[in-house]
Structure formats: structure tokens, C-alpha cells
Amino acid sequence: MVNGKLLKFIMALSVVLLMKIPAIALSNFENVCFDCHPTLQKKIQNEKAHKPVEQGNCGSCHNPHASKHDGLLNEAKNVICYICHKNGQTNEFNRTIIHSPVKVGNCIACHDPHSSANNALLVKNREDICFSCHTKDSVITRKESHPLVKRGECISCHNPHSSNSEGLLKKESGELCPECHKVEEALFADAHLGYSIGKSDCSSCHSPHSSDTKTLLKASIHAPMEKKECSKCHNAKDSKDPLALKDEGAGLCYKCHQEILKDFKKVNNHQIGNRKNSCLNCHNPHASDTDHLLSRKLDKVCFKCHLDTKNRMEATTVKSTHSNIENCSSCHLPHGSDNGLFLIGNKGASSSCMEAKCHPTAVGFSHPTGPEIIDPRSNKEMDCLSCHDPMGTEYENHLRLDPKKELCEQCHKM
């Protein structure tokens, strides 16, 4: 046990010794760091440096002694940048649609935290940075490409952080395209069979990235449009309201697509939405780069409404999802069905799994299913979905529970 006098002596001696140790001034902090990091010193001298680095304030981001975060960071890497780069009044980082790296706080996917030869501390020049993740081949897929895309000027149209418009567009298509294309000129009306397109949604017909035509028309074109029969759906070009439709709602579509109307009359149907024409929830009436004139890729069409399913599939706990999961129509009928969940089979979920030609022999060796086998938990017919959740689970073969114990014990009580 140290007595009081000895303790006072030790404390006094400590103060004297500390006073004799030269302090490291904040202005010289960088010199201490650069003694061990000379490569970084040379790099920032030849490039545009991040403000704290330029001021030698390494401690604003790093702890010089110890940290529970990689790189001796003061905070987790998905948090630290936002300490200084707050949204402020610009709302730069949290608009409705957020770029994936921003959402997870992976700023260094695009920006160098110390210095860069490029503006905004980009890790590559502006022409190449987007193509680091969005490969050029995936964006420019056809013979002709938009000049801005060809030059890699993606941020002319897209906001790299967040946006209130789909595709991270800076504005909606009808407002964005007229900034370069003078859509009110007679030339544009002539190109559109005399119809004044005004501020229409250009992406309804044209691909913003690439196409096999010089006018960047999308690959699949609605039959009336391809035949230049705009008046089949719209009023005559010389009428008071030329772009108005000749009929209201889905009735206009049913004039040609009678077979779809039959599907919509089934027990379960997809005739929903807040539009007058519910067909437009999924389809583009003019042109598309996907089959069946879908407004976007099939899974994105479905997830626009079924966001809960998307979130389930993308949950961090999910380790096993059904193969080909993005092709929703491989199991579900898109317009209408007499089956629950719009499944393609005629005799419940199990028949859907067999009829999809994915598991044709499963019935021969799997757990018994069918009307004679009743699930004691629900008092309903046992089927594939009784044990499997194709949208994803934390267990192999997308089983709902641990197959070594819990799954079986649900029904087979020991």
C-alpha cells in the first residue's frame, strides 16, 4: 500500500519529467506521421490533397495510438466521412434514391481520403470512375451510343450520391433531355409524325445509353408505333389535344389484348395501382429494351410494389435463395391466376415446383405432399412451401428452419 507522502512525491516527480519532454505541436503533427509514411507525403505534395491532410491534421480522422477500427480511424469507415460532410441544406446524401456506395458509407469506393490528381478526390478521372462498377459493356450494349455516355460524362445526367428521380437522374427525363435537345422546334415535331412532344418522357421511346438505331430507339417497339399508327391510341395530330388517349384506362389496351383481359378475370389478378391504366404499372406503351414492353427488368418491375419481398431477399441473415430468383415469371403468372400467390401450377404450390420443370423428380423422394397430407400447424395441405421459402432463408436449400432439429419437430413432436 503506497502511503500518502510517497504518492505525492511520485506525482510531483511525474509533472517535472513531463515538463522536460518536448511537446509535439499540432502544426508539426504531419511531420511525425510522414516519418513513417513518406510515400503519402510525396503523393499529397504532387496532387490535390484532402483539406485535413493538407493542414497536417491527420488526427481529425485517425487515432495515433489505438483504435477498434481499421486504419486507426476515429470512427467506423461508413460513419467518419459524414462527420464533416453533412447533408446540410443540399440534402446531398439522403434523397429518395441513394447510390449503393453512399447508402453503406463506402465513400472510398469513389474518393481517395488523402489526395488525388482528379477533381473531388476521385480515385479515377471522371470519364472512368463510373465504369469501375458499371462496366462500359453493360452500359453501351448496342451499336450506337449517346455522346455523353461515350465520353463517360455520366454525371451530366446522373447525381452520383442521391436523387429523387429513378436512375439517380438529376431531373425527370421530360425536364432533363430538353436541356440539350430543343424539343419545341419544328424539327422534333416532324420527326414525331407531326405530334408536338413538348416535355414528354423521352425515355419512353429512346434509350438514354445505347441502341442499334441512330435515333437511339429502344429495341422492342409497340406494334402501332412501329407501324407509325400513333392515332390508333392517341387523338389526331391536328386535334385540340393530340396526345390525349382515345379511351380511358386499361380499356384502350384491351381493344387489342383480349387474351390478357381473360387473365384479369381470374380469381387473383394484378389489375391494381394508382394509375387510370394499371397496365402502365409494369409496361411501357411505346418501346422497351426488355421483353413484353416491360418498363424495366422483370425483377425491378415486381420489386417496385413488392418491396417487402426484396428486403427479405437482401437481408444479411439470408444465405440461401432459390436459383433464378430474379425471373419472377418462372413461378408466378404476371396477370392473373386461380391459384394463390399467382403460382403457375394448377394444384397448389407443389405442382408449381414440378410444372416449372425445375424439380420434376422431387415428388419421388421428397417429404409426402398433397391433399391427403395435412400440415398440423395450419390444418392445410402440406406442400413445398410448408418447409421451403424460395425467397431466402438462413438455412441451406432455403429451408424455413434448422433441418437438423427444429424443422421436423414442428410437426413430428417428440
C-alpha positions as CSV (number, residue, x, y, z in Angstrom):
1,M,0.0,0.0,0.0
2,V,1.6,3.4,-1.0
3,N,1.4,5.9,1.8
4,G,0.2,9.5,1.2
5,K,3.6,11.2,1.2
6,L,5.2,8.7,-1.3
7,L,2.2,9.2,-3.6
8,K,2.5,13.0,-3.6
9,F,6.3,12.6,-4.3
10,I,5.6,10.3,-7.3
11,M,3.0,12.7,-8.7
12,A,5.3,15.7,-8.3
13,L,8.2,13.9,-10.0
14,S,5.9,12.9,-12.9
15,V,5.0,16.5,-13.5
16,V,8.6,17.6,-13.6
17,L,9.6,14.8,-16.0
18,L,6.7,15.5,-18.3
19,M,7.6,19.2,-18.4
20,K,11.1,18.2,-19.7
21,I,9.6,16.2,-22.7
22,P,9.2,18.5,-25.7
23,A,5.5,18.7,-26.8
24,I,4.5,17.9,-30.4
25,A,2.7,20.9,-31.7
26,L,-0.4,20.3,-33.8
27,S,1.2,22.3,-36.7
28,N,4.1,19.7,-36.7
29,F,1.7,16.7,-36.4
30,E,2.1,15.8,-40.1
31,N,5.9,15.6,-39.8
32,V,5.6,12.9,-37.2
33,C,3.2,10.9,-39.4
34,F,5.3,11.3,-42.5
35,D,8.4,9.9,-40.8
36,C,6.7,6.5,-41.2
37,H,4.5,7.4,-44.2
38,P,6.9,9.1,-46.7
39,T,5.0,7.7,-49.7
40,L,1.9,9.5,-48.6
41,Q,3.8,12.7,-48.1
42,K,5.2,12.6,-51.7
43,K,1.7,11.8,-53.0
44,I,-0.1,14.7,-51.4
45,Q,2.7,17.1,-52.5
46,N,2.0,16.2,-56.1
47,E,-1.8,16.0,-56.0
48,K,-4.9,17.8,-54.7
49,A,-5.0,17.0,-51.0
50,H,-8.0,16.4,-48.7
51,K,-8.3,19.6,-46.6
52,P,-7.4,17.9,-43.2
53,V,-4.4,16.2,-44.8
54,E,-3.3,19.5,-46.4
55,Q,-3.4,21.1,-43.0
56,G,-1.5,18.2,-41.5
57,N,-4.4,17.4,-39.2
58,C,-4.2,13.6,-39.5
59,G,-5.8,13.3,-36.1
60,S,-9.1,14.5,-37.4
61,C,-9.6,11.1,-38.9
62,H,-7.0,8.8,-37.3
63,N,-6.1,8.0,-33.7
64,P,-2.3,7.9,-33.4
65,H,-2.3,5.3,-30.7
66,A,-5.0,2.7,-30.9
67,S,-8.5,2.2,-32.5
68,K,-11.1,-0.5,-32.8
69,H,-11.5,0.5,-36.5
70,D,-9.3,-0.4,-39.5
71,G,-6.7,2.2,-40.4
72,L,-6.7,3.5,-36.8
73,L,-9.8,5.5,-37.8
74,N,-11.6,7.5,-35.1
75,E,-15.0,6.1,-36.3
76,A,-16.2,3.3,-38.5
77,K,-15.4,3.9,-42.2
78,N,-19.1,4.1,-43.0
79,V,-19.6,7.0,-40.5
80,I,-16.4,9.0,-40.4
81,C,-16.8,11.0,-43.7
82,Y,-20.3,12.2,-42.6
83,I,-18.8,13.9,-39.5
84,C,-17.6,16.7,-41.8
85,H,-19.6,16.1,-45.0
86,K,-23.0,16.5,-43.5
87,N,-26.1,16.9,-45.7
88,G,-26.7,20.5,-44.8
89,Q,-29.3,22.2,-46.9
90,T,-28.4,20.4,-50.1
91,N,-29.8,17.0,-48.9
92,E,-27.0,15.5,-51.0
93,F,-26.9,12.1,-49.4
94,N,-30.4,11.1,-48.4
95,R,-32.8,11.8,-51.1
96,T,-35.4,9.2,-52.0
97,I,-33.0,7.0,-54.1
98,I,-29.4,6.6,-52.8
99,H,-26.4,5.4,-54.7
100,S,-25.4,2.0,-53.2
101,P,-21.9,3.0,-52.1
102,V,-23.4,6.1,-50.3
103,K,-26.0,4.0,-48.7
104,V,-23.4,1.8,-47.0
105,G,-21.0,4.6,-46.4
106,N,-18.4,3.3,-48.7
107,C,-17.1,6.7,-49.9
108,I,-13.6,5.5,-50.7
109,A,-15.1,3.4,-53.5
110,C,-15.0,6.6,-55.5
111,H,-13.0,9.1,-53.4
112,D,-9.4,8.9,-52.1
113,P,-9.4,10.1,-48.5
114,H,-5.9,11.6,-48.7
115,S,-5.2,13.1,-52.1
116,S,-5.9,12.6,-55.8
117,A,-4.9,14.0,-59.2
118,N,-8.6,14.2,-60.0
119,N,-11.2,16.7,-59.0
120,A,-13.3,15.9,-56.0
121,L,-10.6,13.5,-54.9
122,L,-11.9,10.8,-57.3
123,V,-9.8,7.6,-57.4
124,K,-10.1,7.8,-61.2
125,N,-10.8,10.5,-63.7
126,R,-14.4,11.4,-64.2
127,E,-14.6,9.6,-67.5
128,D,-13.6,6.3,-66.0
129,I,-14.9,6.4,-62.4
130,C,-18.5,5.2,-63.1
131,F,-17.2,2.4,-65.3
132,S,-15.3,1.0,-62.4
133,C,-18.6,-0.6,-61.2
134,H,-20.9,-0.1,-64.2
135,T,-18.8,-1.7,-66.8
136,K,-18.8,0.0,-70.2
137,D,-20.0,-3.2,-71.9
138,S,-23.1,-3.3,-69.7
139,V,-24.0,0.3,-70.4
140,I,-23.1,0.6,-74.1
141,T,-24.6,-2.7,-75.3
142,R,-25.5,-1.7,-78.8
143,K,-24.0,-0.2,-81.9
144,E,-24.9,3.5,-81.3
145,S,-24.4,5.2,-78.0
146,H,-25.4,8.6,-76.5
147,P,-22.4,11.0,-76.9
148,L,-22.3,11.8,-73.2
149,V,-22.2,8.1,-72.4
150,K,-19.4,7.6,-74.9
151,R,-17.4,10.3,-73.3
152,G,-18.0,9.0,-69.8
153,E,-19.9,12.1,-68.7
154,C,-22.4,10.2,-66.6
155,I,-22.8,13.0,-64.0
156,S,-24.2,15.3,-66.7
157,C,-27.4,13.4,-66.2
158,H,-27.0,11.4,-63.0
159,N,-26.4,12.5,-59.4
160,P,-23.6,10.3,-58.0
161,H,-24.9,10.5,-54.4
162,S,-28.7,10.5,-54.3
163,S,-31.7,11.7,-56.2
164,N,-35.5,11.9,-56.1
165,S,-35.7,10.6,-59.6
166,E,-35.3,7.0,-60.7
167,G,-31.9,6.0,-62.0
168,L,-30.3,8.8,-59.9
169,L,-31.3,11.3,-62.6
170,K,-30.8,14.9,-61.8
171,K,-34.3,15.6,-63.1
172,E,-37.1,13.6,-64.6
173,S,-36.5,12.7,-68.2
174,G,-39.0,15.1,-69.6
175,E,-37.1,18.0,-68.0
176,L,-33.6,16.7,-68.3
177,C,-33.4,16.0,-72.0
178,P,-34.7,19.4,-73.2
179,E,-31.7,21.0,-71.6
180,C,-29.7,19.8,-74.6
181,H,-32.4,18.8,-77.2
182,K,-34.6,21.7,-78.4
183,V,-37.8,19.7,-78.3
184,E,-40.1,22.7,-79.1
185,E,-38.5,23.1,-82.6
186,A,-40.5,22.1,-85.7
187,L,-37.8,19.6,-86.5
188,F,-38.8,17.5,-83.5
189,A,-42.5,17.6,-84.4
190,D,-41.7,16.4,-87.9
191,A,-39.6,13.5,-86.5
192,H,-42.6,12.5,-84.4
193,L,-45.2,12.4,-87.2
194,G,-46.4,16.0,-86.6
195,Y,-47.1,15.5,-82.9
196,S,-45.6,18.2,-80.6
197,I,-43.9,16.2,-77.9
198,G,-43.2,19.1,-75.6
199,K,-41.8,17.8,-72.3
200,S,-42.8,14.2,-72.8
201,D,-40.8,11.4,-71.2
202,C,-38.1,10.9,-73.9
203,S,-37.0,7.6,-72.3
204,S,-40.5,6.2,-73.1
205,C,-39.1,5.6,-76.7
206,H,-35.4,6.3,-76.6
207,S,-32.6,4.5,-74.8
208,P,-30.5,7.0,-72.8
209,H,-27.4,4.9,-73.2
210,S,-27.2,2.9,-76.4
211,S,-29.3,1.5,-79.2
212,D,-29.0,-0.2,-82.6
213,T,-30.5,2.9,-84.3
214,K,-29.0,6.4,-84.7
215,T,-32.0,7.9,-83.0
216,L,-31.4,5.6,-80.0
217,L,-34.8,4.0,-80.2
218,K,-35.3,1.1,-77.8
219,A,-35.0,-2.5,-79.1
220,S,-38.7,-3.6,-78.8
221,I,-41.3,-1.2,-80.2
222,H,-45.1,-1.3,-79.6
223,A,-46.7,-2.5,-82.8
224,P,-48.8,0.6,-83.5
225,M,-45.8,2.8,-83.0
226,E,-43.6,0.7,-85.2
227,K,-46.3,1.0,-88.0
228,K,-46.4,4.7,-87.4
229,E,-50.1,4.4,-86.3
230,C,-50.0,6.8,-83.4
231,S,-53.6,7.7,-83.9
232,K,-54.6,4.2,-83.0
233,C,-54.2,5.2,-79.4
234,H,-53.9,9.0,-79.5
235,N,-56.1,11.7,-81.0
236,A,-55.2,13.0,-84.4
237,K,-52.2,15.3,-84.6
238,D,-54.2,18.3,-85.6
239,S,-56.8,17.9,-82.9
240,K,-57.1,20.2,-79.8
241,D,-55.4,17.7,-77.6
242,P,-53.4,15.4,-79.9
243,L,-51.6,13.5,-77.2
244,A,-54.8,12.6,-75.3
245,L,-55.8,8.9,-75.5
246,K,-58.8,7.7,-77.3
247,D,-60.1,5.6,-74.4
248,E,-59.7,5.7,-70.7
249,G,-57.8,3.2,-68.5
250,A,-56.9,-0.3,-69.5
251,G,-59.9,-0.4,-71.9
252,L,-57.6,1.1,-74.5
253,C,-55.1,-1.8,-74.2
254,Y,-57.9,-4.5,-74.1
255,K,-59.0,-3.4,-77.6
256,C,-56.0,-5.3,-78.9
257,H,-55.1,-7.6,-76.0
258,Q,-58.3,-9.5,-75.4
259,E,-56.4,-12.6,-74.2
260,I,-54.9,-10.6,-71.3
261,L,-58.4,-9.5,-70.3
262,K,-59.3,-13.1,-69.7
263,D,-56.4,-13.5,-67.3
264,F,-57.5,-10.4,-65.3
265,K,-60.9,-12.1,-64.8
266,K,-59.4,-14.9,-62.8
267,V,-59.7,-15.3,-59.0
268,N,-56.4,-13.4,-58.4
269,N,-55.4,-10.6,-60.7
270,H,-52.9,-7.8,-60.9
271,Q,-55.2,-5.1,-62.1
272,I,-54.1,-2.7,-59.4
273,G,-52.3,0.5,-58.9
274,N,-52.9,4.2,-58.6
275,R,-52.9,4.8,-62.3
276,K,-56.0,5.1,-64.5
277,N,-54.4,2.5,-66.7
278,S,-52.9,-0.2,-64.4
279,C,-51.1,-1.8,-67.4
280,L,-48.7,1.1,-67.2
281,N,-47.6,-0.1,-63.7
282,C,-45.5,-2.7,-65.5
283,H,-45.4,-1.9,-69.2
284,N,-44.2,0.9,-71.4
285,P,-46.8,1.8,-74.1
286,H,-44.2,2.9,-76.7
287,A,-40.9,1.0,-76.5
288,S,-38.7,-1.0,-74.2
289,D,-35.3,-2.7,-74.1
290,T,-36.9,-5.7,-72.3
291,D,-39.4,-8.4,-73.4
292,H,-43.1,-7.7,-73.4
293,L,-42.5,-3.9,-73.3
294,L,-41.8,-4.1,-69.6
295,S,-40.8,-0.7,-68.2
296,R,-37.7,-2.1,-66.7
297,K,-36.1,-5.5,-66.0
298,L,-38.6,-8.0,-64.7
299,D,-37.4,-8.2,-61.1
300,K,-37.3,-4.4,-60.8
301,V,-40.9,-4.2,-62.1
302,C,-42.0,-6.6,-59.4
303,F,-40.0,-5.1,-56.6
304,K,-41.5,-1.7,-57.3
305,C,-44.6,-3.0,-55.4
306,H,-43.2,-6.0,-53.6
307,L,-40.5,-4.1,-51.7
308,D,-41.1,-6.3,-48.6
309,T,-40.0,-9.3,-50.6
310,K,-36.9,-7.6,-51.9
311,N,-35.9,-6.6,-48.4
312,R,-36.4,-10.2,-47.2
313,M,-34.2,-11.5,-50.0
314,E,-31.5,-8.9,-49.3
315,A,-31.4,-9.3,-45.6
316,T,-28.0,-10.0,-44.2
317,T,-29.2,-13.2,-42.5
318,V,-30.2,-14.8,-45.8
319,K,-27.8,-17.4,-47.0
320,S,-29.9,-19.4,-49.4
321,T,-32.3,-18.2,-52.1
322,H,-34.0,-20.0,-55.0
323,S,-32.0,-20.1,-58.2
324,N,-33.1,-17.8,-61.0
325,I,-34.9,-15.8,-58.3
326,E,-34.9,-12.6,-60.4
327,N,-37.1,-14.3,-63.0
328,C,-40.3,-13.9,-61.1
329,S,-42.4,-15.2,-64.0
330,S,-40.7,-18.6,-63.9
331,C,-43.0,-19.4,-60.9
332,H,-45.7,-16.7,-60.9
333,L,-48.2,-15.7,-63.6
334,P,-48.0,-11.9,-64.1
335,H,-51.6,-11.0,-65.0
336,G,-54.0,-13.4,-63.2
337,S,-54.3,-16.8,-61.8
338,D,-56.8,-19.0,-60.0
339,N,-54.0,-20.1,-57.6
340,G,-52.8,-18.4,-54.5
341,L,-49.6,-16.3,-54.9
342,F,-50.2,-16.3,-58.7
343,L,-48.4,-19.6,-58.9
344,I,-48.2,-21.3,-62.3
345,G,-49.3,-24.7,-61.1
346,N,-52.9,-25.9,-61.1
347,K,-52.8,-27.9,-57.9
348,G,-51.1,-25.8,-55.3
349,A,-47.5,-24.8,-54.6
350,S,-46.1,-28.3,-55.1
351,S,-47.5,-28.6,-58.6
352,S,-45.9,-25.2,-59.4
353,C,-42.5,-26.6,-58.5
354,M,-43.0,-29.6,-60.7
355,E,-44.6,-27.8,-63.6
356,A,-41.8,-25.2,-63.7
357,K,-39.6,-28.1,-64.9
358,C,-37.1,-27.3,-62.2
359,H,-37.9,-30.1,-59.8
360,P,-39.7,-32.7,-61.9
361,T,-38.5,-35.7,-59.8
362,A,-38.7,-34.2,-56.4
363,V,-42.0,-35.8,-55.7
364,G,-40.4,-39.2,-55.9
365,F,-38.1,-38.8,-53.0
366,S,-39.3,-35.8,-51.0
367,H,-41.5,-35.5,-48.0
368,P,-45.1,-36.5,-48.8
369,T,-47.3,-33.7,-50.0
370,G,-50.8,-33.4,-51.3
371,P,-54.4,-33.2,-50.1
372,E,-54.0,-36.4,-48.0
373,I,-51.1,-35.0,-46.0
374,I,-52.3,-32.2,-43.6
375,D,-49.9,-29.8,-42.0
376,P,-50.8,-29.9,-38.3
377,R,-49.7,-26.3,-37.8
378,S,-52.2,-24.8,-40.3
379,N,-54.6,-27.7,-40.9
380,K,-54.0,-27.2,-44.7
381,E,-52.5,-29.3,-47.4
382,M,-48.8,-29.9,-47.0
383,D,-46.8,-28.6,-50.0
384,C,-43.3,-27.4,-50.8
385,L,-43.8,-24.1,-49.2
386,S,-44.6,-25.7,-45.9
387,C,-40.8,-26.3,-45.4
388,H,-39.2,-24.1,-48.0
389,D,-39.2,-20.3,-48.5
390,P,-37.9,-19.7,-52.1
391,M,-37.3,-16.0,-51.3
392,G,-34.5,-16.9,-49.0
393,T,-33.6,-18.1,-45.5
394,E,-30.5,-18.6,-43.4
395,Y,-30.5,-22.4,-44.0
396,E,-29.4,-24.4,-47.0
397,N,-31.9,-25.3,-49.7
398,H,-33.9,-22.2,-48.4
399,L,-35.5,-24.3,-45.6
400,R,-37.5,-22.3,-43.2
401,L,-36.0,-23.7,-40.0
402,D,-32.9,-25.7,-39.0
403,P,-33.3,-29.1,-40.8
404,K,-31.3,-30.9,-38.1
405,K,-33.9,-30.4,-35.5
406,E,-36.5,-27.5,-35.5
407,L,-37.9,-28.1,-38.9
408,C,-39.0,-31.7,-38.3
409,E,-40.1,-31.1,-34.7
410,Q,-42.7,-28.5,-35.8
411,C,-44.9,-31.5,-36.9
412,H,-43.2,-34.6,-35.5
413,K,-43.4,-33.8,-31.8
414,M,-41.0,-36.0,-29.8
